[in-house]
Structures are given as C-alpha cells and as structure tokens.
C-alpha cells in the first residue's frame, strides 16, 4: 500500500522527490508521520529496478545499511572504551541477533535501519566532539540528528541519550553539557509537533487521556520485561504481538512485568556502588524505546522486534563495559590469556546460537502467505493478521478463502474499517454487489474519511448503473484526498457515460497529472476526445497510452477506430490486427477488422 501502490514512489524523479519533501504536515500517499528520507531511499531503489515481483534491490540496500550500522556500533564502542577486540565482539552480537531480522527483511521498515544509521553517526561525531570541540563537528551533529528524524521520528530522544553518555562513560555531565543540547531539544520538539500533526491527520493518534489511569504504566512495565526476555531468549518472534487481556495486575504476565521491571530498576540503582554501566545501559534502552511503548499511540502495533533495533545500543554499551573489564582487568587468580580465551569462547558460542536462530527466523520471511500463517499460530486472535492473510489470498485469486478470513477478522473486531472495505472488494470480485455495498457503507460509517472505501463503493454503484450515486461518492473521495488518481479516472468514466464529456476530460487530465504513466486514464481520455470529435487529439492520446503500455489492446482498437474515421484505413487495419493479437476474445473486434478490410476491398 505504501510502496507499490504509491504513485509518487513508483515514479522516481525530481518532481516526486519534491512532493515527498514538501508534504510535511500530511502526506497524500502515506498514512502517517513525516519520513521523507525513507521515501526517497525507497524511491531510489525503485529507480534501480526494485519491483513487487523482485525485491532484490530493496533487500540489498537494507542489508547494506544493517552492515554499516553494525560497523558504526563497533566504532562507537571502540571510541568509548578503547578496546578493539571487545568492540568487535559486542558489535557482532548485535549484527547477527534474531531481533534485527524484521527491520532488514521487511522492505517498508527501511526507516528503522536508515534512522539508526544517522543516529549512530551522530553519537560517533558527538564522542569525537567531546574530545575535540569545534563548530564543524557540532554542526555535523545537528545535521545528522535532523537526517535521522527525517528517516523516522522515533529517534526523537537522541539528545537525552547523548546526556546519558555524558553521565557515563564520558563522565562530563555538567551545566555546559546540558546547554550544548538545547538546539537538539528545540529540533526534537519541532519534529515531535510535526509528527503528532501529520499522524493525527491520518486519524492514527490516541492520547494518554483516552486510556484508563493505570493502563499506561502497566503496559510500560509489561513491555520492558517482554523486550528484555526477547533479547535474552529470542524465540517465537513475530511482527504482531498481542498484549495480555486484561491489562491489569490480575493477569500473571502483567504482574510479572511489573515485578520484573521494578526488580531490574532496583538492581541497576544498587549497581551504582560498583559501576554506572548497568543503570546507564538500562536508562538508554528505556528512553530510546519510549516513543514506541504507547504513551501516545500512533500505530496499531503494540510491540515489535523493530522497536528494539536502536535502543539495544544502550545494552551493548553496558555489555562492552563488562567485557572490557574482563578483558583487561588485572587478576592474580586467573591469567589474562585464559580469561580472554574464556570470554572469546563464550561469545563464539553465543554467535552460533544467535546465527542459528536468525537463520530460522529468516526462513519465515520467504513468502507472504507462509509468513502470515506462521504469525497466526502465535497470535490467532489478531484481527489484522486475518485481514492481511485474506489480502494475500485475494491477490492470488482465492476469493472464497479470502472472504472467510475477512469475516473472521470482523468477528474479532467488528469496527475494523479496513476489513469491511477489503471484504467488499472480495465480494465485488464474486459479483455479490449488494453485500459488497453493505460492507463499503459500514467502513465509511466507521471511518468517514476513508477515500478508498468511498471510491470502491462508487465503483460498485457504477456497475449497477447508479451513476448519480457513484459520482457523489467519487466526489467525496476526491474531497478527502484530491491526489487520488484512480478516483479521478473512475469519476470521469461515470461522467462520460452521462455525456458530460468536458468534465470527464478535466478529471482524466487531473489523473494524468498525478500519474503521467497511467495508461488506462490516457486511453479513457482518448475515448472522450474521440466522442467529442477531436480526432487528432484522440489519436495522440491513444499513441501515448500504447507507448506507456504496448499490451493495452483497448488503445490499439480505439486508435484503429479513429484512424478509420480519418480515412487512414491501412493504418487502422494494422491497429485492429494488433488489438486482436493481444486480445483474441474482445467483443466486436473481428467485425471491426472485417469492416475495415471491406472498405479497403
């Protein structure tokens, strides 16, 4: 939906890049926050040949970014502790950990690895700045922070993370260190405002006051314990985790989360007697992951492996501190060589276990249907998974199975507008228009600003010949989202049927302004121009449609009819023959060719 059905990303170029950068407070193609660098990155992959049936380019880019992030973590740890072997060992633990699979294997999660790339660079430059202060380095830090926010705004807590590094291991926390971060906090505040506005315009923000009083702290404690357990024992990994119900102390998992989080906090504070490493590492993790734990909800995802990607750096810093101490601290009871060999052996065993788990995890990402069916075994009550599986089945032509899955999703969540809309599409494909219209109408009742449902409802009404009602819903869809090219094209079709050709031409033209490579709209525009008697303009439009999509038989047929009306019978016959070759079953095409051949004698 965000990538391959996004007409802006599918048309790489300066114009598309400008749209992505300009749409700050609300995107016309992405329902969510401002993330222009991520969109530009994916657009570049499309320009390099990335397609829905060949994801190689996308995966190569994401994997390259993950390799670079692993390298940057190693560099950061080396700069903090001065132990190259320790930095390499700890960095590689991150590199092969199973929790890093999701943001790399999931194409749309480019934002996680890209934002982390710029955030890690910012931390590295900051460590250098603390040792060699200068305006160039300070400006570079600010620039890298802005780039990270433009990839994914969940890196907003970065200024606080830099203060934590000041506390330890840099040990330079002071009034001056706090004042240094003021511009960072200003940028973070601006980004937060943009994020809330852009996300709320997509109808996806739930404020804390909409929850029961204790739900947020209970959910926070549960998630902290949940994530720490997944980091230590990464099994049954999925992209959709279902929260315990009810979210109350009466639930054993919630109670365990509260006990676990409080125990870890007490342990971290008590460890200050010996080291600041544990408290700093835990605080780094908690503050970095805070934007995703649902204090302000901007996504239906409650917990996800990808949320751990950057926050894990805090735990890696604490682990590197421990290994650095083991690697270099003097001991009369165990020789340094034996201690280092023991540490190395333990880390190598950990690599083996992680690599094996990562390999098994990757196997679940090879196919969409297999992936979702696996996730359903772990979260059978997740309505969104039934909806996603139905989408895959529908794309593969298995409409009966898709209808069953959509129905199951609606049993679990009757207010699921997307599932109502998708079920309507499947029923339309089965020819059950009355049932489809009922579900489209329900989707619109649940979410009045749902342009896709308005468009699909209008299509069903148009099929039934109710063009006045269809035009009303097409117009509403365009009011909600003026940059919806398919709706402009569909509206124009209904207007053309009613003989309102001038209005139809205007909307076909608007659709083509949004997607110049929209072959079907170009062909429909040519039909309308031909009906207006503008044969030369119609012929040009038909040729443009054929240039965009040579296999569009309707354009060859239409061009043939225009050429025949212009008296160019020889050329018309060539177009009819090509149309017949592309679509031998097209009604009336053989008669049209015979008529032209008769004229030619």
N, C-alpha and C positions, 0 to 999 in steps of 0.2 A: 504493500500500500504506500509506504513512504518512499520507496526507491524505484521499483519497476513500473508502478502506476503514477509516478510523479513526472508530469510532462516537463517540468523545469530541469530536473536532473537528467532526464533522458535526452535533452538537447544541449549538450555541453557547448559552452561559448561564453563570450564576454557578456552578452545580454542576460543569459541565465545566471551568470555569476553576480551581476548587478542586482537582479531580483533577490537572490539569496541574501546578499549583504544588506540590502535596503529594508527588507521586511523584519524590522527589529521588534516591534510590539505585537506582531501577529503574522504568522506565515500563511500564505494561501495554499500551500501544498503539504505542510507538516503540522499535525495537530499537537502542538506542544511548545516548548521553550525555544529561545533563540540559540541556534547552534550552527552558524554559517560555515565555520571551518570544516566541520564534519560533512556538511552537504557538499562543499567544494571538493573535499577529498574523494567522496563517492562519485561526484560528477567527473572528476579526473579519471577515475577507474572506468567509468562508462566510456569516456573518450578513448581509453586504451583498449577497449574491446570487451569490457565486462557486460555480460548478458544474464538474463534469468536462467537460461539453459546452460550457461558456462560461467561459473563463479570464480574461475581460477585467478583472474586479476585481483578481485576483491580479497581473496584469501592470501595471496602473495603479499599484498600491501599490509593487511592486518598482522600477518606473521612477522613481516619485517619490522613493524612498529613494536611488536612484543619482544623481538630480539634486541632491538635498540633500547627498549625500556629495561630489560634485564641488564644490559651493559651499563646503562646510566645508574642503576641501583648499585652495581659493583663499584662504579666510580665514586658515587656518593659515600658508600661505606668506607672506601679506601681513604677518601678525604677526611672523614670523621675520625677514623681510628688508626690510619697509617699502617694497616696490616693487609698487604695484597692478597695473601692466601685466604685469610679469613673473609675478606670482602668477596672474593670469587666463590668460595664455598657457600656463603649465605645467599649471594645473588642468584646462584644457580638453583638453590632450593625454591626461590620464587619462580624462576624460569620454567621449571618442569612441574610445578604444583597443579593438581587437577582443577583447583578453583579458577585458574587462569584460562581454562578451555573456553568457557562461554563467551567472554568478550573477544576472543580471537576467532572462534569458529562461527559466531553469529555475525553475519555481514553488517546488519544495522547497528551492532554495538561498536562500530568503528570509533564512536565518540568516546568510549571509555579508554581505549588504548591511546587515542590521539591526545585527549586531555591529559592523561597521565604522562605522556611524552613531554609536553610543555611544562607540566608541574614539576617533574623530576629535574628538567634542565634549570628551572627557576631555583630549586633548592641547591643544586650544584653551584650555580652562579652566586647564590647567597653565601654559601660557605666560603667561596673564594673572596667575596666582598668583605666578609668579617675579618679576613686576614690582610687584604689589600684594598681598603676602601677607595672608591672612585666614582665619579658621576657616570662614567660609561657603564660600569658594572651595575650601578643602581638603576639606570635607565633600562638596561637589558633585563633586569629582574622584573620591572614593571611591565615591559613589553611581553615577556614570556607569560606572566600572570594573565594579561589580557587575552593572549592567544589561547591559553588553557581554558579560560572562561568561555571563549567563543567556540570551543570544541564541545564543552559540556559544563554547565554552570555548577555541577555538584562539587567542583574544586574550590568553591567559594571560601571554605575555612582555611585556605592556604596561609593567610597572614598569621593566624593563630598557631598553625603548625610551625611556622618559622620562629615564633616566640618560644615554642616548646624546645626547638633546637637551641635557642639561646639559653634556656634553663639548663639543658643537658643535651648533648655532650659539649657544646661550645662554651658553656659557663660564662655568658656575657650578658645575662638578663639584667637590664637596668632601665632607668628612665629614658636614656638615649635610645636604647634598643626598641622601646615601645614607640617613641616618637618617629623612629625610622619607618614604622609600619603604618603610620597614619594614611599616606597615599594609597597603600594597599587596601586598607579598610574602606576608604572612600570608593575605590574601584569595585570592591566586593559589594558594597551597599548599592551602587548603581546597577550592577549585574543582578543582584537579588530582586530589585524593583522590576527590572525588565523581565526577569524570569517569572515572577508572580503574575505580571500583567499579561504576558504572552501566553502563559499556560492557562490562566483563568479565562481568556478569550476562547480557548478551545474547550472550556467547560470542564476542566480537569483538576481544579484546586479545591481541597477540602480543608478548612481552617481548623485549628485545635479546639475552638469553642463548640464545634459540631459533634465532638466526641464526649462520652461520659468522663467525669473528672479524673478517675484513676486509670483509664484505658491507656493513655499515652505512656506514663511511667511503667506500667506493667508490660506493655508491648516493647518498650525500650529494653527493659531487663531481660525479657524473653529472647529478643533478637541478639543481644550481646552474648548471652550464653550459647545461643544457637550457632552464631557465627564462629565463636571460639571452638566449639565442638566440631564444626565442619572443617575448620583449618587443621585441627589435630587429627581428625579421623574423617577424611573426605570420601564418604560413601553415600550412595543413593542421591547423587547430585542431579538436580533438575532445574528448569528455568522458571517453574511456578511452584512455590512452597505455600501450603495452606496453613494459616495461623490457627492456633488452638481455639476452640469454641467451648464455653465462653471465655473471653479474655478476663479471667478473674482468678483469684488465689485458690478457688475451689478446684481449678484444673491442675493436675500434677505437673504438667510441663511448664505452666506459668509460674507455679510456686517454685519449681526447680530453677527457673530462670532468675527469679528474684534472689533466691539463696545463692546461686552461682555468681551472679553479678556482684552482690554485696560481699561475698567471700573474696572474690578477686580484688575488689577495691581495698578491703582491709589488708590483704596480703601485699598489695602494691604500696600502700602507705607504710606498712610495717617494714618493708624492704628498704625504706629511706635510711635506716640505720646503717646499711652497708653500701647501697648504690641507688642512684636516681634512675637507672636504666629501666626497671620494670614499670615504675609509675609513669615515666615519660612515654614509653612504648605503648602502654595501655591507653593513656590520655590521647596520644597521637591517633591511635586506631579509632577511639570513640568519637573524637571531634571530626575526623575525616569522613566517617561513615554517617555522621549525624544528619546531613541533608536527605538521606535516603531511608531513615527509620520511621518516617510518617508523622513527625511533629506537624509539618504542613504537607498534606498528601497531594502529590501532583501526578501520581501514577497508580494504576490498579495493582501493580506489583508490590507485594508487602515485603518480600525477602528475595534476594537473588545473589548468585555467585559473583556476578559482575560488580556488585557493590563493594566487594572486599578488595578489588584489584589494587587501587592506590592506598587505601587505609592500611593494607598489610605492610607497607613500608615501615610504619611505626614498630610493629612487632619484629621486623627484620633488623631494625636498629638495635633493639634490646637483645636479640639473639646474637648479633655481631659483637656486642659488648661482652657477652658471656664467653663466646668462642675466643675473642681476643685475649680475655683474661686467662682462659685455659691454655691458649697457645703460647703466651709469653710470660705468665707469672712464675716467679721462682718457687721451687718446691724441693725440700730435702727428701721427701718420701718417694716421689716419682720423677725419674729423669725426664727432661724436656722432650727428648726424642720419642720415648714411649708414650708420653701424654699426647703429643701431636699425632702420632700414628693411631692412637685410640680414637682421638677426635675425628681424624680423617676417615677411619673405618666406619664410625657411627654415621657420618654424613653420607658416605657412599652407600651404605645400606638404606638410608632414608631416600637417596636419589632413586635407587632401584624400586623401592615401594611406590614412590610418587610416580615414576615413569610408567610403571605397570598400571596404576590406577588411571593415569592420564590417557593411556592407550585405550583402556576400556571405555572411558568417558567419551573420547573422540569417536568411537565406533557408533555411538548413539546419535551422531550428527550427520551421518551419511545420507539420510533420506528423511524428508519431512514427515511422511506418514509414520514411519518407524519411530522417529523421534517423539512425536506427539503421543503415539500409543504407549510408548515407554513411560512418558510423563504421567499418563493417565493411571498407570499401575501404582504410581506413588501418590497421586492426588486425584482420585476418582470423583471427588465432589467439586472439582474446579470447573465451573460452567465455561470459562474462557477456553479451556482445553478441548471440550466437546465442540465448541464453536470452531476452533482452529482446525480440528480434525475434519469436521464437516466441510470447511473451506477446501481442504486438500482433496477430499473425496469428490466434491462438486467440480473442481478443476479437472479431475480425471474422468468426469462423465458418470460417476456413480451417484446419481441424484437420489435414488431410493435410500441408500445408506446415509447420504448427507442429510436428508430430511429427518431420519431417525435421530441423528446426532444433534441437529439443531433443536429438535423437540426436547431431547434430554437436557440440553443447555438451558432451555426455557423452563423446564420443570425445576431445575436447581436455582434459577434466577429469573423469575417472570418479568422483571424490569430491565432485562438485558436488551437494549435497543439494537445493538449490532446484530445479535442473533435473530431478532424479529426481521430485520432488513435482509439478512442473508437467507433466512428461511423463505422469505418472499421471493428472492431471486431463484432459489431451487424450485419452488412451486411454479414460478413463471416458466422455467425450463421444462416443467412437466405439463404445461398447458392449463394448470389449475389457477386461472387468473383471479377468480373471486376470493379464494383462500389467500393468494398472494397479496391482494389489495388489503385484506383484513390485517395482515401482519405488517405491511408497509405503514398503514394508518396507525397501528399500535406503536410502531417505532417512532413515528412523528409525535404521537401523544406523549411518549416518554421523553423524547428529546426534540423539541420544536425546531432547534437549529441544526438539523441533520440533513444537509443538502443531498447526500447520496440517496437517502430514503425518499425525499421529495422527488428526485429525478426518476427513481425506479418505479414509484407509484404512478408518475406521469406516463412512463413507458407502458405500463400495464393498462392504463386507461386508454392510451392511444391505440393499443392493439384491439381494444374493444370498440374502437371507433368514437370514443368520448373525447374528442379533441378540445372542446372548450374547457373541460375539467383538466385535461392533460396540460394545456397551455397555462392554466392557473398555477399548477404545481411546478412546472418548469420555471415559471417566472419567480416563484418563491425560492426555488433552489438557487437561482442566479442572484436573487437579492441577498441570500445568506452568504453565497460565495460567488462573486462576479467572475472569478478566474477559473470557472468550471467548464472547460471547452466542450466536453461531451454533452452537457446540458444545452449549451448554445446550439450545437448541431441538432440535438433532438427537438428543441423548441422550433427551430427553423423548419424541420420536416413537417411538424404539425401545421405550422403557418402556411407552408407551401400547399399542403393538402386542402386548406381552406381558401386557397387562391390569393393569400396575402404575400405575394412574391417579393415586394420591396422589403418588407420586414424580414422575410426569410433570408434574403441576400445579406441583409445587415448582420443577422446573427451567424450565418455561415462565415462571413468575413471576420467577425469577432472570434469565432472558434479558431480560425486560421491564424489570427494574430497571436493567439495564445500558443498554438501548436502549428507552426508553418508546415510541418511534415505530416499533417492529419489528412491522409489520402482520401478517406471516406467523406470528410467535410468538403474537400476540394471537388470531389465527384458530385456531391449533392449541390454545391454552388453552381457547377456547370449545368446540372439539370434545370435549376431555377432560371439561370440565364438563358438557356435554350427555350424554356417555356415563355420567357419574355421576348423571344425573337432576336436576342443579342447573340447571333451565331458565332461571330468571330471571338467574342469574349468567352463564350461557352467552350469553343474548341481549344482555346488557350488553357482554360481550367481543366478540361479533360486531359490534355497533354501533361499538365503539371501533376495531376493525380497519377497518371501512368508512370511518370518519371519517379515519383515517390514510391509507388507500389506497382511494379510492372505486372504483377499477377492479379490485379483488380479487373476482373472480366467486365464488371458493370461500366467501368470507364471506357474500355475498348468499344463496348456496344454503344454507349452514348456518343462517343466520338464518331463512330460509324454513322449513326443516325444524323448527326449534324453535317457531316461531310456529304451524305446523300442529299440532304436538303439544299446544300450549296452546289449540287451538281457534280461533285467530285466522286463519281461512282466507283472508279478504280480504287481509290484510297479507302473508300468506305468498305468495299469488299474485303480488303486486307484486314481492316479492324474487326469486321464481323468474324472472319475466319480465326483471328487470334482469340477473340472472346469465346468462340465455340471450342477452340482447343483447350482453353483454360477451364471452361465450364460447359461440357457437352450436354448437360441436363437443363440448361437455362431455358425457361419457357419462352417461346416465340422467337428465339434467336435464329433457328433454322429457317423459319418463314421470312425473317428479315433479310437473311442472306439470299434466299431464293428470289425475293423481290428485286434485290439489287442486281443479281445476275440476269434476271429477266429484262431489267432496264438496259443492261449492257448488251443484251442479245447474244 
